[in-house]
Amino acid sequence: MNRCLPRATFLCGVAAAALAVATSTGAMAQWVEPSERPALVPVSVDTAPTLDGDVLGDPAWEGAEPAVDFWQTRPDEGEPATEKTEVYVVFTADTLYFGVVCYDRTPENIIVASSRRDSSLEETDSFQLILDTYRDQKTGFVFGTNPVGIQYDGQVTQEGEGGGFGTAGGFNIDWDGDWDVQAKISEIGWTAELAIPFRTLRYPRSPAQVWGVNFQRNIRRHNEQAYWSSLPRQYNLYRLSMAGRLEDFEIQSQNNLKILPYVLGTGTREGVADAPTENDGDVGLDVKYSLTPSLTLDGTINTDFAQVEVDELQINLDRFNLFFPEKRPFFLENAGYFTVGVPQEIELFYSRRIGLGPEGEIVPIDWGLRMSGKAREHYNIGLLYMQTDEVTDVTPENQFGMVRLNRDLPNRSGIGGTLISRRGSGNLAADEDYNWTYGLDGRWGVGQNGLIEGFVAQTDTPGLEGEDYSFRLGGSYDSEKWTLSGGYTEVAENFNPEVGYLTRSGYRKPDGFLMRTIRPNDLWGLLELRPHVSYRGYWNYDGFQETGFLHIDNHWEWRNGYEVHTGINFTREGLVEPFEIVEGVTVPPGTYDNTEAQIIFFTNQGAPVAFSARVVTGGFFNGDRLALSPSLRFRIGDTFNTEIGWQYNDIDLDTGAFETNLGLLRVSYSFTQKIFIQGLLQYNDRADIWATNLRFGWLTRASAGLYLVYNEIRDIQGAGTGIPGRSLTLKYSHLFDLLH
């Protein structure tokens, strides 16, 4: 029975300190009620625009009336954007086109940070748009680009509220749609043309369409963000309830049948003397079919994820479970339809349980089906079935299933139910090796800024009867000046979501957060001050406090992009039994109260050279700790990017002293927007290993194309806990759009 991943470290975020300052809050945002928000009418054209980035020179755009008025949220909230932007929208029978003109009086000062797909658009001049195709004010598709025409896309659920509960949503950057973009820089600024096939989107069956839409332009040298449908500063592009509209256009339903076969060859060699090289080959297939314009059926046979970047290493200095994000493409599209719980703490469904063993071993996926999307406009559906193979001494054959249904209600509200199962067919009889998880969840929007949400869940596991429930109830309020949230969570001792994720079991947890946001008029060049306090505490069912964390902090953010977080933490760790923090060093049972100071520093992350550092010093269990985490980013133009990071801990306990080091070097070079090479080199002195991941990619459409991947784990001193060895994989996949 696999109840959890290896024990984990708890990353406490930014630290805290008290601050008092007398300022004013500046201009109020120019936002209006949704019924009065701006609207844009797409124009039907017989001849599609020529996709070369030249908007002003293409007659296809001439009949469209552009969106022109953009309003800042930063640095000067409520003021017009400092540079003019025009957005034109036209469509053909099968494609929606956006023509973007970003005027700039000093085009030589345009900042471009990267030309690699899905690179962050925060630290570069950029343009993004969001499409709420269902007009449910919760879910949307995001597309973006920068002055060199990168493809940036993702899916939004629950207005991007990744920190929520119940149907916890967020932004899924790993979703890759099939679309195209071209951009260029000229004497007037920069322009871009985006072509988004309707078959890439999901939308209602009705020919007459009204979609939510908003546009965002970033002018990085001004640290400026501006929106077409204006927003208060506490919100971003994902705030779909405040989006404008695309209206009065008709489209026909687009049939969608895509087949993605792959073929690969792999050579593997264990890291021991005279080990032979083992060669192997494989084939597989993914299929995507639109049952309706809003409901998609995905199938996979002999699934492979060789092209996916490896996980970043972590060093465990605590006694709870590690969390690793999902990166595998099959599980990423519409991932929000399957999400229930508290992200990275209690997740009823955690897709990494499928196809990966408890220590990260690869478990072959024989085949699987998934249906996701909307039915009858207000119902969200997620169905999944996966069959995995047996891996000796790791896991037997398993069947995984999930049924998820959620009903949208007005004002960001909703109610849903979830059923998740795992059934094994190994040495145990089938009626003894199973696990069920049942859940109900809901959320209730209170006005524009308030939200109450929660869930209740129960599991059924042979041998774990009783005390097998969990629940969470919480609320939040988010205005321009104040942000506050609080809640209460319980996880019983025998609650065991085997296809889910838990940081820990058997606890009661209250938590709260309060923050004041201040925009000074004129104070030392500051853009924003964010003093805040938060608390979370964990008690076991015997009333013993296992963790307490009181966090008092202020974030100082300057207009030039520099930022400093100054703070103090008051911590409590209670051990019921001894805890071996590293080999040979054990912390005895007891309650340990400590205080630690923390400072975090960022330079302008949009500059060619950017530095950040985190320093924590203070008490740690029955001793002291100094933690240093410096990071340096360096880029040359938009093609070469590198990041060097180091995490160092110097820990001195009553029962022993030790140091830990975790190093990371990430390098990326883009030959074009679709041809790249990436390297990730990692060092972990606790595991005594070096890990190397090199990837060359030549993309054709979406994530299809040619990949050459090299992986190596090297045991430095002969006593590492990793699995030494190396492998070289060549994989080719091709996307066939059969109904195009």
C-alpha positions in Angstrom: 0.0 0.0 0.0 1.5 3.3 -1.0 0.2 6.1 1.3 2.6 8.8 0.5 5.7 10.0 -1.4 9.0 10.2 0.3 9.0 12.6 3.3 9.1 16.2 2.3 10.4 19.6 3.2 7.9 22.4 3.9 8.9 25.5 2.0 7.7 28.4 4.1 7.9 31.2 1.5 8.9 34.7 2.4 9.7 35.8 6.0 8.4 38.7 8.0 9.1 41.9 9.8 7.0 44.8 11.1 6.9 48.1 9.2 5.0 51.4 9.6 4.9 54.0 6.9 2.7 57.0 6.2 1.7 57.2 2.5 -1.4 57.6 0.3 -2.8 55.0 -2.1 -2.7 57.0 -5.3 -5.3 56.9 -8.1 -8.2 54.5 -8.1 -8.6 52.0 -11.0 -10.9 53.0 -13.8 -12.9 49.8 -13.7 -16.7 49.5 -14.3 -19.4 47.0 -13.9 -19.2 43.9 -16.2 -22.4 45.1 -18.1 -20.5 48.2 -19.1 -17.3 46.6 -20.1 -15.8 47.2 -23.6 -16.9 45.1 -26.5 -15.3 44.2 -29.8 -16.9 42.8 -33.0 -14.7 40.4 -35.0 -14.9 40.8 -38.8 -15.4 37.9 -41.1 -12.9 37.9 -44.0 -12.7 35.7 -47.1 -8.9 36.1 -47.4 -6.9 35.3 -44.3 -4.2 37.7 -43.2 -0.7 36.8 -44.3 1.0 35.7 -41.2 4.3 37.7 -41.3 3.9 40.1 -38.4 3.1 43.0 -40.6 -0.3 44.1 -39.4 -0.5 47.6 -40.9 0.6 46.5 -44.3 -2.0 43.7 -44.7 -5.5 44.6 -46.3 -7.1 41.8 -44.3 -7.2 44.0 -41.2 -8.6 47.1 -42.9 -12.2 46.4 -42.2 -11.8 45.7 -38.4 -12.3 48.4 -35.7 -9.4 48.0 -33.2 -9.4 48.0 -29.5 -7.3 51.0 -28.5 -7.8 52.2 -24.9 -5.6 50.4 -22.4 -5.4 51.2 -18.6 -2.6 50.7 -16.2 -2.7 48.6 -13.0 1.0 49.3 -12.5 2.9 51.4 -11.9 0.2 54.2 -12.0 -3.1 52.4 -11.4 -6.0 53.8 -13.3 -3.9 56.0 -15.7 -3.9 55.4 -19.5 -1.0 53.3 -20.8 2.1 55.2 -21.7 2.2 53.8 -25.2 -0.6 53.3 -27.7 -1.8 49.7 -28.5 -4.2 48.6 -31.2 -5.8 45.1 -31.4 -7.7 44.0 -34.5 -9.8 40.8 -34.7 -10.9 39.0 -37.8 -11.9 35.4 -38.6 -12.3 32.9 -41.4 -14.3 29.8 -41.5 -11.7 27.9 -39.4 -9.4 30.4 -37.7 -9.5 33.4 -35.4 -6.9 36.1 -36.0 -5.5 38.8 -33.8 -3.5 41.7 -35.2 -1.5 43.6 -32.5 0.2 46.9 -33.0 2.3 47.9 -30.0 3.5 51.5 -30.7 6.7 52.6 -29.0 8.3 56.0 -29.3 11.7 54.5 -28.5 11.8 51.0 -30.1 15.5 50.7 -29.5 14.6 50.3 -25.8 12.2 47.3 -26.3 13.2 44.5 -24.0 13.1 40.9 -25.2 14.1 38.2 -22.7 13.6 34.9 -24.5 12.6 33.2 -27.8 11.7 29.8 -26.3 8.1 28.6 -26.2 6.3 29.3 -22.9 9.1 31.5 -21.5 7.8 33.9 -19.0 6.3 37.1 -20.4 6.6 39.0 -17.1 10.2 40.2 -17.6 9.9 41.2 -21.3 7.8 43.5 -23.5 4.9 41.3 -24.3 1.2 41.0 -25.3 -1.3 38.5 -23.9 -5.0 37.8 -24.5 -7.5 35.6 -22.7 -10.6 34.0 -24.2 -13.5 33.0 -22.0 -15.2 30.9 -24.7 -17.9 29.6 -22.5 -18.6 33.0 -20.9 -18.6 31.2 -17.5 -16.3 33.9 -16.0 -14.1 31.1 -14.6 -12.2 29.2 -17.4 -10.2 30.5 -20.3 -7.5 30.1 -22.9 -4.4 32.3 -22.7 -2.3 33.2 -25.7 0.7 35.5 -25.7 3.8 36.6 -27.5 6.7 39.0 -27.4 8.5 41.1 -30.0 10.3 38.1 -31.5 7.2 36.0 -31.7 7.4 33.3 -29.1 4.4 31.1 -28.5 3.0 31.4 -25.0 -0.2 29.6 -24.0 -2.0 28.0 -21.1 -5.4 27.3 -19.5 -7.0 29.1 -16.7 -9.5 27.6 -14.3 -11.3 29.3 -11.4 -10.0 32.7 -12.6 -6.5 31.5 -11.8 -7.0 31.1 -8.1 -4.4 28.4 -7.5 -4.4 28.9 -3.8 -8.1 28.1 -3.3 -9.8 25.0 -2.0 -12.7 22.8 -3.3 -12.4 23.0 -7.1 -9.0 24.6 -6.7 -7.8 26.0 -10.0 -5.0 28.1 -11.3 -3.0 28.6 -14.5 -1.7 25.6 -16.4 1.3 26.9 -18.4 2.2 23.4 -19.6 -0.9 23.1 -21.9 0.3 23.6 -25.5 -2.3 24.4 -28.2 -1.9 24.1 -31.9 -1.7 27.8 -33.2 0.8 30.1 -34.8 2.2 33.6 -34.4 4.7 35.9 -36.1 6.1 39.2 -34.8 8.6 41.9 -35.8 10.2 45.1 -34.5 10.1 48.2 -36.6 10.5 52.0 -36.3 6.9 52.3 -34.9 7.4 49.7 -32.1 6.5 46.1 -32.6 3.7 44.2 -34.2 2.3 40.6 -34.0 -0.2 38.4 -35.8 -1.8 35.4 -34.0 -3.7 32.7 -35.8 -5.8 30.4 -33.5 -7.7 27.7 -35.2 -11.2 27.2 -33.7 -10.5 23.5 -33.3 -7.8 24.4 -30.8 -10.5 26.0 -28.6 -13.5 24.6 -26.8 -16.8 26.6 -27.1 -20.6 26.2 -27.0 -22.3 24.5 -29.9 -24.4 27.5 -30.8 -23.3 29.2 -34.1 -23.8 32.7 -32.6 -21.0 33.3 -30.1 -20.3 35.8 -27.4 -17.0 35.3 -25.6 -15.2 37.0 -22.8 -11.9 38.6 -23.8 -9.2 40.8 -22.3 -5.8 42.0 -23.6 -2.7 42.8 -21.6 0.4 44.7 -22.7 3.6 44.8 -20.7 6.2 47.6 -21.3 9.0 46.2 -19.2 11.4 49.2 -19.0 8.5 51.1 -17.3 7.6 48.1 -15.1 4.2 48.7 -16.7 1.1 46.4 -17.0 -2.0 47.7 -18.9 -5.3 46.1 -19.8 -8.0 46.8 -22.4 -10.8 46.0 -19.9 -9.5 47.8 -16.9 -8.8 46.0 -13.6 -8.2 46.9 -10.0 -4.6 46.4 -9.1 -5.2 43.2 -7.0 -6.3 41.3 -10.1 -4.6 40.2 -13.3 -5.6 39.0 -16.8 -7.2 35.8 -15.4 -10.0 37.9 -13.7 -12.6 36.8 -16.3 -15.5 38.3 -14.4 -14.1 41.7 -15.4 -13.3 40.9 -19.0 -14.7 42.6 -22.1 -16.6 40.8 -24.9 -16.1 39.5 -28.4 -19.6 39.5 -29.7 -21.9 39.3 -32.8 -19.9 36.7 -34.7 -20.9 33.3 -36.0 -18.8 30.2 -36.4 -19.6 26.6 -37.5 -18.7 23.7 -35.3 -15.2 22.5 -36.0 -14.7 18.7 -36.1 -11.5 17.7 -34.5 -9.6 14.4 -34.9 -5.9 14.5 -34.2 -3.6 11.5 -34.1 -0.1 11.8 -32.6 2.0 8.6 -33.1 5.6 8.3 -31.9 8.6 6.1 -32.4 11.7 6.1 -30.2 14.9 4.3 -29.7 16.8 4.3 -26.4 20.3 3.2 -25.4 20.8 2.6 -21.6 23.9 1.8 -19.6 24.3 1.3 -15.9 27.0 3.3 -14.1 29.2 0.4 -13.2 32.5 -0.8 -14.7 32.2 -2.8 -18.0 28.3 -2.5 -18.0 26.9 -3.3 -21.4 24.7 -0.9 -23.3 21.1 -2.1 -23.7 19.2 -0.9 -26.8 15.5 -0.8 -27.0 12.8 0.7 -29.2 9.1 1.5 -28.9 6.0 3.0 -30.6 2.8 4.5 -29.2 -0.1 6.7 -30.1 -2.2 9.5 -28.7 -5.6 10.4 -30.1 -7.8 13.5 -29.6 -11.4 13.7 -30.8 -14.0 16.4 -30.2 -17.3 14.7 -29.2 -18.8 18.3 -29.3 -17.1 21.7 -29.7 -16.8 21.8 -25.9 -16.2 18.1 -24.9 -13.0 16.2 -25.9 -12.1 12.6 -25.8 -8.4 11.7 -25.4 -6.9 8.3 -25.8 -3.3 7.0 -25.3 -1.6 3.7 -26.1 1.8 2.8 -24.7 2.3 6.3 -23.4 5.8 7.7 -23.3 7.1 11.0 -21.8 10.8 10.8 -22.7 10.9 14.4 -23.9 9.7 15.9 -20.6 12.3 17.8 -18.5 13.4 15.9 -15.4 12.3 17.0 -11.9 14.4 19.5 -9.9 16.2 17.8 -7.0 15.2 18.6 -3.5 16.9 18.1 -0.1 14.6 17.0 2.7 15.1 18.8 6.0 11.7 17.9 7.4 9.6 14.9 8.1 6.7 15.4 5.6 6.1 14.6 2.0 7.8 16.1 -1.0 5.7 17.6 -3.9 6.7 17.5 -7.5 4.7 19.1 -10.2 3.1 17.3 -13.1 4.9 17.9 -16.5 3.6 15.1 -18.7 1.5 16.4 -21.6 -1.3 13.8 -21.5 -2.3 14.9 -18.0 -2.0 18.6 -18.6 -4.8 19.7 -20.9 -8.0 20.5 -18.9 -6.1 19.5 -15.7 -8.3 22.0 -13.8 -11.3 19.8 -14.4 -9.7 17.0 -12.3 -8.4 19.2 -9.5 -10.0 19.0 -6.0 -8.4 19.9 -2.6 -5.8 22.2 -1.3 -2.9 22.6 -3.8 0.3 20.9 -2.7 -1.2 19.9 0.7 -4.4 17.8 0.1 -5.0 16.9 -3.5 -7.6 14.2 -4.0 -6.3 13.5 -7.5 -2.5 13.7 -8.1 -1.8 12.5 -11.7 1.9 11.6 -10.8 0.5 8.5 -9.0 -0.2 7.1 -12.5 2.9 5.9 -14.4 5.4 6.8 -11.6 6.5 4.6 -8.6 6.8 5.8 -5.0 10.5 6.7 -5.6 10.0 8.1 -9.1 10.4 4.8 -11.0 9.0 4.7 -14.5 5.8 2.5 -14.6 4.6 1.7 -18.1 1.2 3.0 -19.0 -0.5 0.5 -21.3 -3.4 2.6 -22.3 -5.9 5.2 -21.1 -8.9 7.3 -21.9 -9.9 10.7 -20.7 -13.0 12.8 -21.4 -13.1 16.4 -20.3 -14.9 19.7 -21.0 -18.3 21.2 -20.7 -21.8 19.7 -21.2 -25.0 21.8 -21.5 -23.0 25.0 -20.9 -22.8 25.0 -17.1 -21.6 21.4 -16.3 -17.9 20.6 -16.2 -17.0 16.9 -16.7 -13.8 15.0 -16.1 -13.6 11.2 -16.7 -10.4 9.2 -16.7 -9.4 5.6 -16.9 -5.7 4.4 -17.0 -4.1 0.9 -17.1 -0.5 0.6 -15.9 1.8 -2.4 -16.2 3.6 -4.4 -13.4 7.1 -3.4 -12.4 8.8 -6.0 -10.3 9.5 -5.0 -6.7 7.8 -1.6 -7.4 4.1 -2.0 -8.2 1.7 -4.6 -9.6 -0.7 -3.9 -12.5 -3.1 -1.1 -11.6 -6.3 0.3 -13.0 -7.0 4.0 -12.2 -10.4 5.7 -12.6 -11.9 9.1 -11.9 -15.3 10.7 -12.3 -15.6 14.4 -11.7 -18.8 16.6 -12.2 -19.0 20.3 -11.3 -22.0 22.6 -11.8 -21.2 26.3 -12.4 -23.4 28.8 -10.5 -23.5 32.6 -10.8 -20.8 34.9 -9.4 -17.8 32.5 -9.5 -19.8 29.9 -7.5 -20.1 26.2 -8.1 -20.7 22.8 -6.6 -19.1 19.5 -7.5 -18.6 15.8 -6.7 -15.6 13.4 -7.3 -15.1 9.7 -7.3 -11.6 8.2 -7.6 -10.4 4.6 -7.6 -7.3 2.4 -7.8 -7.4 -1.3 -8.2 -4.4 -3.6 -8.3 -4.1 -7.1 -9.7 -0.8 -8.3 -8.3 -0.1 -10.8 -5.5 -3.1 -9.7 -3.5 -6.6 -10.8 -4.5 -8.4 -8.1 -6.4 -10.9 -7.5 -3.6 -8.1 -6.7 -1.2 -6.0 -4.4 -3.2 -8.1 -1.3 -3.9 -8.7 2.3 -2.8 -11.6 4.6 -3.2 -11.8 8.4 -2.6 -15.1 10.2 -2.5 -15.5 14.0 -2.4 -17.9 16.9 -2.4 -16.8 20.5 -2.9 -18.3 24.0 -3.4 -17.5 27.7 -3.6 -19.7 30.7 -3.1 -18.7 34.1 -4.5 -19.6 37.0 -2.1 -19.7 40.2 -4.1 -16.8 41.0 -6.4 -14.0 40.5 -3.8 -15.2 37.7 -1.4 -15.2 33.9 -1.7 -16.1 31.1 0.6 -15.1 27.6 -0.4 -14.4 24.1 0.9 -14.6 20.4 0.5 -15.3 17.2 2.4 -13.8 13.8 1.4 -13.6 10.2 2.6 -11.5 7.2 1.5 -12.1 3.4 1.6 -9.0 1.2 2.0 -8.8 -2.4 3.2 -7.4 -2.5 6.8 -8.0 1.2 7.4 -11.6 1.5 8.7 -12.8 4.5 10.5 -11.1 7.9 10.9 -10.8 8.1 7.1 -12.2 11.6 6.3 -10.9 15.1 5.6 -12.5 18.5 5.1 -11.6 22.1 4.6 -13.7 25.3 5.0 -12.2 28.7 4.2 -12.9 32.2 3.0 -11.0 35.1 1.4 -11.5 38.8 0.7 -9.3 40.6 -1.8 -9.5 44.4 -2.4 -7.1 47.1 -3.6 -6.0 47.8 -0.1 -6.7 44.7 1.9 -6.2 41.0 1.4 -7.4 38.5 4.1 -8.1 34.8 4.2 -8.6 32.1 6.8 -9.8 28.6 7.2 -9.9 25.3 9.1 -8.7 21.9 7.9 -8.9 18.4 9.3 -7.2 15.2 8.0 -8.0 12.1 9.9 -5.4 9.4 10.7 -6.7 6.9 8.2 -7.5 9.3 5.4 -5.7 7.6 2.5 -6.2 9.0 -1.1 -3.8 6.6 -2.9 -4.3 8.5 -6.2 -3.9 11.8 -4.4 -1.3 13.7 -2.4 -1.0 14.5 1.3 1.8 16.4 3.0 0.9 14.8 6.3 -1.9 12.8 8.0 -3.8 13.1 11.3 -4.0 16.8 12.0 -6.2 19.8 12.7 -5.1 23.0 11.2 -6.3 26.6 11.5 -4.7 29.3 9.3 -5.1 33.0 8.5 -3.5 35.7 6.4 -3.8 39.5 6.5 -2.1 42.0 4.1 -2.3 45.7 3.5 -1.2 47.0 0.1 0.1 50.5 -0.1 1.0 52.5 -3.2 3.1 55.5 -2.1 2.8 58.8 -4.0 6.5 59.7 -3.6 8.6 57.7 -1.2 12.2 56.7 -2.0 11.2 55.5 -5.5 8.9 52.8 -4.1 6.1 51.4 -6.1 4.4 49.3 -3.5 4.6 48.2 0.2 2.9 45.0 1.3 3.1 44.5 5.1 1.4 41.3 6.1 1.1 38.6 8.8 0.1 35.0 8.5 -0.3 32.0 10.8 -0.8 28.2 10.4 -0.8 25.6 13.1 -1.0 21.8 13.0 -2.3 19.8 16.0 -2.6 16.0 16.1 -5.7 14.3 17.3 -4.2 14.0 20.8 -4.1 17.8 21.1 -0.3 17.9 20.6 1.0 20.8 18.4 3.3 19.4 15.7 3.9 22.7 13.8 3.3 26.4 14.3 4.4 29.1 12.0 3.8 32.9 12.6 5.1 35.0 9.8 5.4 38.8 10.0 6.7 40.5 6.9 6.9 43.5 4.6 7.6 43.5 0.8 9.4 46.6 -0.5 9.0 46.9 -4.3 10.7 49.8 -6.2 9.6 51.2 -9.6 12.9 50.1 -11.1 12.1 46.4 -10.5 14.2 45.9 -7.3 12.4 44.2 -4.4 13.3 43.4 -0.8 11.3 41.2 1.7 12.3 41.7 5.3 10.8 39.5 8.0 10.8 37.4 11.1 9.3 33.9 11.7 8.2 32.4 15.0 8.2 28.7 14.7 7.3 25.6 16.7 8.1 22.0 15.9 6.7 19.2 18.0 8.1 15.7 17.7 6.2 12.7 19.1 9.0 10.3 18.1 12.7 10.7 17.1 13.3 12.2 13.7 16.5 11.3 11.7 17.1 14.5 9.8 20.2 13.2 8.0 22.1 10.0 8.4 23.6 9.9 11.9 21.8 13.0 13.2 18.6 12.4 15.1 16.3 15.0 16.7 14.8 13.6 20.0 11.1 14.0 20.8 10.0 17.3 22.3 8.7 20.8 21.5 11.1 23.3 19.9 10.2 27.0 19.8 12.5 29.2 17.7 12.8 32.6 16.1 14.4 33.2 12.7 15.1 36.3 10.6 14.8 36.3 6.9 15.6 38.7 4.0 15.0 38.2 0.3 16.5 40.4 -2.4 15.7 40.7 -6.1 17.3 43.0 -8.7 15.4 43.9 -11.8 14.6 40.5 -13.2 14.0 42.0 -16.7 17.7 43.0 -17.0 20.2 40.9 -19.0 21.9 40.1 -15.6 19.5 39.5 -12.7 20.3 38.4 -9.1 18.2 37.1 -6.2 19.1 35.8 -2.8 17.3 34.4 0.2 19.0 34.4 3.7 17.4 32.8 6.8 19.1 32.6 10.1 17.9 31.6 13.6 16.8 28.6 15.7 16.1 25.2 14.1 14.8 22.3 16.2 17.3 22.1 19.1 20.0 24.2 17.4 20.6 26.8 14.8 20.6 27.2 11.1 22.0 29.5 8.4 20.3 29.0 5.0 21.6 30.8 1.9 19.9 30.5 -1.5 21.5 32.8 -4.2 20.5 32.7 -7.8 21.9 34.4 -10.9 20.3 34.7 -14.3 22.1 35.8 -17.4 20.9 36.2 -21.0 22.4 37.3 -24.3 19.6 38.7 -26.5 16.6 36.5 -26.8 18.3 33.3 -27.7 20.7 32.4 -24.8 19.5 32.1 -21.2 21.1 30.6 -18.2 20.3 30.3 -14.5 22.7 29.3 -11.7 21.2 28.5 -8.3 22.6 27.2 -5.0 20.9 26.2 -1.8 23.2 25.9 1.2 22.3 25.0 4.8 24.7 25.1 7.8 22.9 23.3 10.7 24.2 22.9 14.2 22.0 20.7 16.5 22.6 19.4 20.0 22.9 15.9 18.5 25.2 16.8 15.5 26.2 19.4 12.9 26.0 19.1 9.2 25.9 21.0 5.9 23.8 20.5 2.8 24.4 21.8 -0.7 22.0 21.7 -3.7 23.2 23.2 -7.0 21.4 23.9 -10.3 22.6 25.1 -13.7 20.0 25.6 -16.4 21.0 26.6 -19.9 18.8 27.2 -22.9 19.7 28.3 -26.4 17.0 28.8 -29.1 18.1 28.6 -32.7 14.5 29.5 -33.7 11.2 29.7 -31.9 10.8 25.9 -32.6 14.4 24.6 -32.5 16.2 24.7 -29.1 18.7 23.0 -26.9 18.3 22.9 -23.1 20.5 21.6 -20.3 19.9 21.0 -16.6 22.8 20.1 -14.4 22.1 19.4 -10.7 24.2 18.5 -7.7 23.0 17.0 -4.4 25.6 16.4 -1.7 23.1 14.5 0.6 22.5 11.9 -2.2 26.1 12.4 -3.4 25.1 12.6 -7.0 25.4 14.7 -10.1 22.3 14.6 -12.4 22.4 15.8 -16.1 19.5 16.3 -18.5 20.2 17.5 -22.0 17.3 18.0 -24.5 17.4 19.0 -28.2 14.0 19.7 -29.6 12.8 20.5 -33.2 9.1 21.1 -32.9 6.7 21.0 -35.8 3.2 21.6 -34.3 2.4 22.1 -30.6 4.6 19.6 -28.7 5.1 17.2 -31.7 8.5 16.9 -33.4 12.0 15.5 -32.9 13.6 15.1 -29.5 17.1 13.9 -28.6 17.4 13.4 -24.8 20.5 12.5 -22.8 20.2 11.7 -19.0 22.9 10.7 -16.6 23.2 10.2 -12.9 26.7 10.0 -11.6 27.5 8.7 -8.1 30.3 11.0 -6.9 31.8 9.1 -3.9 30.4 5.6 -4.5 27.9 6.0 -1.7 25.1 7.9 -3.3 21.4 7.1 -3.0 20.7 7.7 -6.7 20.7 5.1 -9.4 23.9 5.7 -11.5 23.7 5.3 -15.2 23.1 7.1 -18.5 20.7 6.9 -21.3 20.3 8.4 -24.8 16.8 8.6 -26.4 15.8 9.7 -29.8 12.0 10.3 -30.2 9.9 11.5 -33.1 6.2 12.2 -33.1 4.0 13.7 -35.8 0.6 15.4 -35.4 -2.0 14.4 -38.0 -5.0 16.6 -38.2 -7.4 14.3 -40.1 -10.4 16.6 -40.2 -8.6 19.9 -41.0 
